[in-house]
Amino acid sequence: MRRAVSLCGVAIFFALFSFPLNAWFSLTMLRHQIIQLPAMFILGAIAGAVLYPPRFKNRSLKIALLIATMATLIFWMLPRSIDLTIVYPWFNRVMHGSIFIAGAGTVWGLRGNFFEAQIAFPLMLAAMLITGGAALRSFTILLCSSFTLADQQATGFYLLCIGALIFIGTITFLLQRLGATASESAYPRQS
């Protein structure tokens, strides 16, 4: 019952963000890239956590899933892709669905994967956001013709901030895991 309620909530928010609120999100690049896309990704991650992940017999398929997820996220960060989502509503729906699937794919790809993959993926995501944010923030030419230069630069600033937070969070997670491993090896359990 709990799973059904969670999935219904995800479906309601997905429909709300994709249809009635889409026009509001599409008015500015900041709303579109900083609120709507992460919301779709988080909704997909929640759905991926609630649903049973596909049964992969080897971890190389999970790595491939993470690579496909990263490629999806990179594609939707391209200025041309962003412009097309504003011009063509159907292309915007494709973006919503693929970002949602990328969120689920991230959960399925990270769950039970190598510790190194669990660290490398968020670090690569942070690097992508920081790089994209720096480009949007520093260029004085309009990269996305559907938005203004001020909007582009504000979005770049927030992408930099989000990337930095993901980087700091991942490094903190890494250090905590390494510290826990070191303390376990220094003080083995007495049986």
VOFIKE-797336 format. One record per atom (N, C-alpha, C, CB): residue in one letter; x, y, z. Coordinates in steps of 0.05 Angstrom, whole numbers, padded with zeros to 5 digits, always signed. Glycine has a CB too. Layout:
AXYZ;...
// end
This chain:
M+00017-00024+00000;M+00000+00000+00000;M+00017+00025+00000;M-00019+00000+00024;R+00039+00024+00016;R+00056+00047+00018;R+00070+00053-00009;R+00078+00042+00039;R+00077+00032-00023;R+00090+00035-00049;R+00070+00048-00069;R+00099+00007-00060;A+00045+00039-00068;A+00025+00050-00086;A+00020+00080-00081;A-00001+00034-00084;V+00019+00087-00055;V+00015+00115-00048;V+00039+00132-00057;V+00011+00118-00017;S+00063+00122-00054;S+00087+00136-00063;S+00087+00140-00093;S+00112+00121-00054;L+00080+00119-00107;L+00079+00121-00137;L+00057+00140-00146;L+00076+00094-00149;C+00034+00140-00133;C+00013+00158-00140;C+00022+00187-00135;C-00013+00152-00123;G+00036+00192-00113;G+00046+00219-00107;G+00066+00228-00129;G+00059+00220-00080;V+00083+00210-00136;V+00103+00216-00158;V+00088+00222-00184;V+00122+00192-00162;A+00068+00206-00190;A+00053+00210-00215;A+00039+00237-00215;A+00033+00187-00220;I+00027+00244-00192;I+00013+00270-00190;I+00032+00293-00194;I-00002+00272-00163;F+00055+00292-00180;F+00074+00314-00183;F+00086+00315-00210;F+00096+00311-00162;F+00091+00292-00222;F+00102+00292-00250;F+00082+00305-00269;F+00108+00263-00259;A+00057+00297-00267;A+00036+00309-00284;A+00033+00339-00279;A+00009+00295-00280;L+00035+00347-00254;L+00032+00375-00247;L+00055+00392-00258;L+00031+00378-00216;F+00080+00381-00255;F+00103+00396-00265;F+00105+00395-00296;F+00129+00384-00253;S+00095+00374-00308;S+00097+00371-00337;S+00075+00385-00353;S+00098+00342-00344;F+00052+00388-00341;F+00030+00400-00356;F+00021+00427-00346;F+00007+00381-00355;P+00006+00430-00324;P-00004+00456-00317;P+00018+00476-00310;P-00024+00454-00295;L+00039+00468-00297;L+00060+00486-00288;L+00082+00490-00309;L+00072+00477-00262;N+00081+00475-00330;N+00102+00476-00350;N+00106+00504-00362;N+00097+00456-00372;A+00084+00517-00368;A+00086+00544-00380;A+00100+00563-00360;A+00057+00555-00387;W+00094+00561-00335;W+00107+00578-00315;W+00137+00571-00313;W+00094+00574-00287;F+00144+00546-00313;F+00172+00538-00312;F+00187+00547-00337;F+00175+00508-00310;S+00174+00547-00360;S+00187+00553-00385;S+00191+00583-00389;S+00172+00542-00408;L+00181+00600-00372;L+00184+00629-00375;L+00212+00638-00371;L+00166+00644-00356;T+00227+00626-00353;T+00254+00633-00348;T+00272+00609-00348;T+00257+00649-00321;M+00297+00613-00355;M+00317+00591-00355;M+00322+00581-00327;M+00343+00600-00368;L+00321+00599-00308;L+00326+00592-00280;L+00305+00572-00270;L+00325+00617-00262;R+00280+00577-00275;R+00259+00559-00267;R+00261+00532-00282;R+00231+00571-00272;H+00266+00534-00308;H+00267+00511-00325;H+00290+00492-00317;H+00270+00519-00354;Q+00314+00503-00313;Q+00338+00487-00308;Q+00343+00481-00278;Q+00362+00500-00320;I+00335+00499-00261;I+00342+00497-00233;I+00319+00485-00216;I+00350+00524-00221;I+00294+00488-00225;I+00271+00477-00210;I+00259+00453-00224;I+00250+00499-00206;Q+00251+00457-00250;Q+00237+00436-00263;Q+00253+00410-00269;Q+00226+00446-00289;L+00277+00413-00280;L+00294+00390-00286;L+00302+00374-00261;L+00318+00398-00301;P+00312+00388-00240;P+00318+00372-00216;P+00293+00359-00203;P+00331+00390-00195;A+00270+00373-00205;A+00245+00360-00195;A+00238+00335-00210;A+00222+00380-00196;M+00241+00335-00236;M+00236+00311-00252;M+00256+00289-00245;M+00237+00317-00282;F+00281+00296-00241;F+00302+00277-00234;F+00296+00265-00207;F+00330+00290-00234;I+00289+00282-00187;I+00283+00272-00160;I+00258+00254-00160;I+00279+00295-00141;L+00238+00262-00175;L+00214+00245-00177;L+00221+00218-00189;L+00192+00259-00195;G+00238+00218-00209;G+00247+00192-00221;G+00263+00176-00201;G+00264+00197-00246;A+00280+00189-00185;A+00296+00175-00165;A+00278+00163-00144;A+00316+00194-00152;I+00257+00178-00136;I+00238+00167-00116;I+00224+00142-00128;I+00217+00188-00108;A+00215+00145-00153;A+00202+00122-00166;A+00221+00098-00168;A+00192+00130-00193;G+00246+00104-00175;G+00266+00082-00177;G+00272+00069-00150;G+00292+00094-00188;A+00271+00085-00128;A+00275+00073-00102;A+00251+00057-00093;A+00281+00096-00082;V+00228+00065-00101;V+00203+00051-00092;V+00199+00026-00108;V+00179+00070-00095;L+00204+00027-00134;L+00201+00004-00151;L+00225-00015-00148;L+00198+00012-00181;Y+00221-00040-00153;Y+00244-00058-00153;Y+00262-00053-00176;Y+00234-00088-00153;P+00288-00051-00172;P+00306-00046-00194;P+00309-00070-00212;P+00334-00037-00184;P+00316-00066-00237;P+00320-00089-00254;P+00343-00107-00242;P+00328-00080-00283;R+00340-00133-00246;R+00360-00151-00235;R+00383-00154-00255;R+00348-00179-00230;F+00405-00141-00249;F+00429-00143-00265;F+00448-00164-00253;F+00444-00115-00268;K+00456-00183-00269;K+00473-00204-00259;K+00501-00195-00254;K+00473-00228-00278;N+00510-00176-00270;N+00537-00165-00266;N+00536-00135-00263;N+00557-00174-00289;R+00556-00124-00251;R+00557-00095-00246;R+00563-00079-00271;R+00576-00089-00224;S+00574-00091-00291;S+00581-00076-00315;S+00555-00064-00328;S+00595-00094-00336;L+00532-00078-00325;L+00507-00067-00335;L+00499-00042-00319;L+00485-00088-00335;K+00505-00043-00293;K+00498-00019-00276;K+00516+00004-00284;K+00502-00026-00246;I+00541-00001-00290;I+00559+00020-00300;I+00549+00031-00326;I+00588+00009-00303;A+00540+00013-00344;A+00529+00022-00370;A+00504+00039-00366;A+00523-00002-00388;L+00488+00032-00346;L+00464+00048-00340;L+00472+00076-00330;L+00447+00033-00319;L+00492+00077-00313;L+00502+00103-00303;L+00513+00120-00326;L+00523+00100-00281;I+00527+00108-00345;I+00538+00122-00368;I+00515+00133-00385;I+00557+00104-00385;A+00495+00117-00390;A+00472+00126-00406;A+00457+00148-00391;A+00452+00102-00411;T+00455+00146-00365;T+00443+00168-00349;T+00458+00194-00352;T+00441+00160-00320;M+00485+00192-00350;M+00501+00216-00352;M+00499+00228-00380;M+00531+00209-00346;A+00498+00211-00401;A+00495+00221-00428;A+00468+00236-00431;A+00497+00198-00449;T+00447+00225-00419;T+00421+00238-00420;T+00422+00266-00407;T+00400+00221-00406;L+00435+00267-00384;L+00437+00293-00370;L+00453+00313-00385;L+00449+00289-00342;I+00475+00303-00398;I+00492+00321-00414;I+00476+00332-00437;I+00517+00307-00424;F+00460+00314-00451;F+00445+00323-00474;F+00425+00346-00466;F+00429+00299-00485;W+00412+00343-00443;W+00393+00364-00436;W+00405+00389-00424;W+00374+00352-00416;M+00432+00389-00421;M+00446+00413-00413;M+00455+00430-00437;M+00470+00406-00396;L+00454+00418-00461;L+00463+00432-00485;L+00444+00455-00492;L+00464+00413-00509;P+00454+00479-00499;P+00437+00501-00505;P+00416+00496-00527;P+00453+00525-00513;R+00424+00481-00547;R+00405+00475-00569;R+00382+00458-00559;R+00419+00461-00592;S+00388+00439-00541;S+00367+00422-00530;S+00348+00439-00513;S+00379+00399-00513;I+00359+00457-00498;I+00342+00474-00481;I+00324+00491-00498;I+00360+00492-00463;D+00335+00503-00519;D+00319+00519-00537;D+00296+00503-00550;D+00336+00531-00560;L+00302+00479-00558;L+00281+00462-00571;L+00259+00455-00552;L+00293+00437-00583;T+00265+00453-00526;T+00243+00446-00507;T+00224+00470-00504;T+00255+00439-00480;I+00233+00494-00509;I+00216+00517-00507;I+00200+00520-00533;I+00233+00543-00501;V+00212+00515-00555;V+00199+00518-00581;V+00178+00496-00586;V+00219+00519-00603;Y+00185+00471-00580;Y+00167+00449-00586;Y+00158+00435-00560;Y+00182+00428-00604;P+00132+00438-00554;P+00122+00425-00529;P+00126+00395-00528;P+00092+00431-00527;W+00124+00381-00550;W+00129+00352-00550;W+00158+00345-00542;W+00122+00340-00578;F+00176+00362-00551;F+00204+00358-00544;F+00209+00362-00514;F+00223+00377-00560;N+00194+00381-00503;N+00194+00386-00474;N+00185+00361-00459;N+00177+00411-00467;R+00164+00348-00469;R+00153+00324-00456;R+00174+00301-00458;R+00127+00315-00469;V+00188+00300-00480;V+00210+00280-00482;V+00231+00285-00461;V+00222+00280-00511;M+00238+00310-00457;M+00257+00317-00437;M+00247+00309-00409;M+00263+00348-00437;H+00222+00315-00403;H+00212+00307-00377;H+00214+00277-00372;H+00182+00316-00374;G+00205+00262-00392;G+00206+00233-00389;G+00234+00222-00387;G+00193+00220-00413;S+00253+00233-00403;S+00280+00222-00402;S+00294+00230-00376;S+00296+00232-00426;I+00289+00254-00366;I+00301+00262-00341;I+00290+00245-00318;I+00296+00293-00335;F+00264+00239-00319;F+00251+00222-00299;F+00264+00194-00299;F+00220+00220-00305;I+00267+00183-00323;I+00280+00157-00326;I+00309+00158-00317;I+00279+00147-00356;A+00323+00180-00322;A+00350+00184-00313;A+00352+00183-00282;A+00363+00210-00323;G+00332+00195-00269;G+00331+00194-00240;G+00328+00165-00230;G+00308+00211-00229;A+00310+00150-00242;A+00307+00122-00234;A+00332+00106-00241;A+00282+00110-00248;G+00343+00111-00264;G+00367+00097-00273;G+00391+00103-00254;G+00375+00106-00301;T+00392+00127-00243;T+00413+00133-00224;T+00411+00116-00199;T+00413+00163-00217;V+00387+00113-00188;V+00382+00097-00164;V+00389+00068-00171;V+00353+00100-00154;W+00379+00058-00193;W+00384+00030-00200;W+00413+00025-00206;W+00367+00022-00224;G+00427+00044-00218;G+00455+00041-00225;G+00473+00042-00201;G+00463+00061-00245;L+00466+00059-00181;L+00483+00062-00158;L+00478+00041-00136;L+00479+00089-00146;R+00454+00031-00135;R+00447+00012-00114;R+00462-00014-00118;R+00416+00007-00113;G+00477-00022-00099;G+00492-00047-00100;G+00516-00047-00119;G+00474-00069-00109;N+00524-00023-00127;N+00547-00021-00146;N+00572-00018-00130;N+00543+00003-00165;F+00595-00018-00144;F+00621-00014-00131;F+00621+00013-00117;F+00643-00015-00152;F+00635+00013-00095;F+00638+00038-00080;F+00650+00060-00097;F+00655+00034-00055;E+00669+00053-00114;E+00682+00072-00132;E+00661+00085-00151;E+00704+00059-00148;A+00643+00069-00161;A+00622+00080-00178;A+00603+00099-00163;A+00606+00057-00191;Q+00598+00092-00138;Q+00580+00108-00122;Q+00593+00136-00115;Q+00573+00094-00096;I+00619+00137-00117;I+00634+00162-00113;I+00638+00176-00140;I+00661+00157-00099;A+00646+00161-00160;A+00652+00173-00186;A+00628+00187-00200;A+00664+00152-00205;F+00605+00174-00198;F+00581+00185-00212;F+00574+00213-00202;F+00558+00166-00209;P+00570+00216-00175;P+00563+00243-00166;P+00586+00264-00171;P+00557+00243-00136;L+00611+00255-00170;L+00633+00273-00176;L+00632+00282-00205;L+00660+00260-00170;M+00625+00263-00224;M+00622+00271-00252;M+00599+00289-00256;M+00619+00246-00270;L+00577+00284-00242;L+00553+00301-00243;L+00560+00329-00233;L+00530+00289-00227;A+00575+00331-00211;A+00583+00357-00200;A+00601+00371-00220;A+00598+00353-00174;A+00620+00357-00233;A+00637+00369-00252;A+00622+00380-00276;A+00659+00349-00262;M+00601+00365-00285;M+00585+00373-00308;M+00569+00399-00300;M+00565+00351-00316;L+00558+00400-00276;L+00543+00423-00268;L+00561+00448-00264;L+00528+00417-00242;I+00584+00443-00253;I+00603+00466-00249;I+00612+00476-00275;I+00627+00457-00231;T+00619+00458-00294;T+00628+00467-00320;T+00606+00482-00336;T+00638+00443-00337;G+00582+00470-00335;G+00559+00483-00349;G+00553+00510-00336;G+00535+00465-00348;G+00553+00510-00309;G+00548+00536-00295;G+00568+00557-00301;G+00547+00531-00266;A+00594+00549-00302;A+00615+00568-00309;A+00612+00579-00337;A+00643+00555-00305;A+00604+00562-00355;A+00600+00571-00383;A+00577+00591-00385;A+00595+00547-00402;L+00555+00584-00372;L+00531+00601-00373;L+00537+00628-00359;L+00507+00588-00361;R+00552+00626-00338;R+00557+00650-00321;R+00577+00669-00335;R+00568+00642-00294;S+00597+00658-00348;S+00619+00674-00358;S+00615+00685-00387;S+00645+00659-00357;F+00600+00670-00403;F+00597+00679-00431;F+00579+00704-00432;F+00585+00657-00448;T+00588+00723-00448;T+00572+00748-00451;T+00556+00747-00476;T+00591+00773-00451;I+00555+00724-00489;I+00538+00720-00512;I+00515+00702-00504;I+00553+00708-00537;L+00493+00705-00517;L+00469+00690-00510;L+00472+00661-00521;L+00443+00703-00521;L+00472+00641-00504;L+00475+00613-00513;L+00448+00601-00519;L+00489+00597-00491;C+00428+00608-00504;C+00400+00598-00509;C+00383+00622-00518;C+00389+00585-00482;S+00375+00620-00543;S+00360+00643-00554;S+00332+00647-00542;S+00357+00639-00584;S+00322+00627-00527;S+00296+00629-00516;S+00295+00645-00490;S+00284+00602-00511;F+00319+00652-00479;F+00320+00666-00453;F+00338+00690-00456;F+00331+00647-00431;T+00339+00706-00434;T+00356+00730-00434;T+00384+00724-00424;T+00343+00752-00417;L+00402+00742-00429;L+00430+00739-00420;L+00431+00739-00389;L+00448+00761-00431;A+00416+00757-00377;A+00415+00759-00347;A+00405+00732-00335;A+00398+00782-00338;D+00384+00721-00348;D+00373+00696-00339;D+00393+00673-00342;D+00347+00689-00355;Q+00408+00674-00364;Q+00429+00654-00370;Q+00450+00655-00348;Q+00441+00658-00398;Q+00459+00679-00341;Q+00480+00682-00322;Q+00471+00675-00293;Q+00491+00711-00322;A+00446+00681-00287;A+00435+00673-00261;A+00433+00643-00259;A+00407+00686-00257;T+00425+00630-00280;T+00423+00601-00281;T+00451+00589-00277;T+00410+00591-00307;G+00471+00601-00291;G+00498+00592-00288;G+00508+00593-00259;G+00516+00608-00305;F+00501+00615-00245;F+00509+00617-00217;F+00497+00595-00200;F+00500+00645-00206;Y+00472+00589-00204;Y+00459+00568-00188;Y+00469+00540-00195;Y+00429+00570-00191;L+00475+00536-00221;L+00487+00510-00229;L+00514+00507-00215;L+00490+00509-00259;L+00530+00528-00214;L+00556+00527-00199;L+00551+00520-00170;L+00570+00554-00201;C+00532+00532-00157;C+00526+00527-00129;C+00517+00498-00125;C+00505+00546-00119;I+00499+00488-00142;I+00489+00461-00139;I+00512+00441-00144;I+00466+00455-00159;G+00528+00446-00164;G+00551+00429-00169;G+00570+00428-00146;G+00566+00438-00194;A+00576+00451-00134;A+00593+00453-00111;A+00582+00438-00087;A+00599+00482-00103;L+00556+00440-00082;L+00543+00425-00060;L+00545+00395-00065;L+00514+00434-00058;I+00540+00386-00089;I+00542+00357-00095;I+00571+00348-00091;I+00533+00351-00124;F+00590+00364-00100;F+00618+00357-00096;F+00625+00355-00066;F+00636+00378-00110;I+00618+00375-00051;I+00624+00375-00022;I+00610+00351-00008;I+00615+00401-00009;G+00584+00346-00015;G+00570+00324-00004;G+00583+00297-00010;G+00541+00324-00014;T+00592+00294-00035;T+00605+00269-00043;T+00631+00265-00029;T+00609+00268-00074;I+00647+00286-00027;I+00673+00284-00013;I+00668+00278+00017;I+00689+00310-00016;T+00648+00290+00029;T+00641+00284+00057;T+00633+00255+00060;T+00618+00303+00066;F+00616+00245+00042;F+00608+00217+00043;F+00633+00199+00040;F+00588+00211+00020;L+00650+00205+00022;L+00675+00190+00018;L+00692+00189+00043;L+00691+00201-00005;L+00696+00212+00055;L+00713+00214+00079;L+00700+00199+00103;L+00718+00243+00087;Q+00674+00200+00105;Q+00660+00186+00126;Q+00663+00156+00123;Q+00631+00193+00127;R+00660+00146+00098;R+00663+00118+00092;R+00692+00109+00097;R+00655+00111+00063;L+00711+00125+00089;L+00739+00118+00093;L+00746+00118+00123;L+00758+00137+00078;G+00735+00137+00137;G+00739+00138+00166;G+00727+00114+00180;G+00727+00163+00178;A+00703+00106+00172;A+00690+00082+00184;A+00706+00057+00178;A+00661+00079+00173;T+00716+00055+00153;T+00732+00032+00146;T+00758+00031+00161;T+00738+00032+00115;A+00771+00054+00165;A+00796+00055+00180;A+00791+00048+00209;A+00808+00083+00177;S+00770+00057+00221;S+00765+00051+00249;S+00758+00022+00253;S+00743+00069+00260;E+00744+00010+00234;E+00738-00019+00236;E+00763-00036+00234;E+00718-00027+00214;S+00781-00028+00216;S+00806-00043+00214;S+00825-00039+00237;S+00820-00037+00188;A+00824-00015+00249;A+00841-00009+00272;A+00831-00023+00298;A+00844+00021+00276;Y+00805-00025+00300;Y+00793-00037+00324;Y+00774-00059+00315;Y+00778-00016+00340;P+00785-00083+00308;P+00768-00105+00300;P+00749-00113+00323;P+00784-00129+00290;R+00727-00124+00315;R+00707-00133+00335;R+00718-00157+00350;R+00680-00140+00321;Q+00712-00157+00375;Q+00719-00180+00392;Q+00696-00200+00393;Q+00727-00171+00421;S+00701-00224+00386;S+00680-00244+00386;S+00681-00262+00410;S+00680-00261+00361;
// end
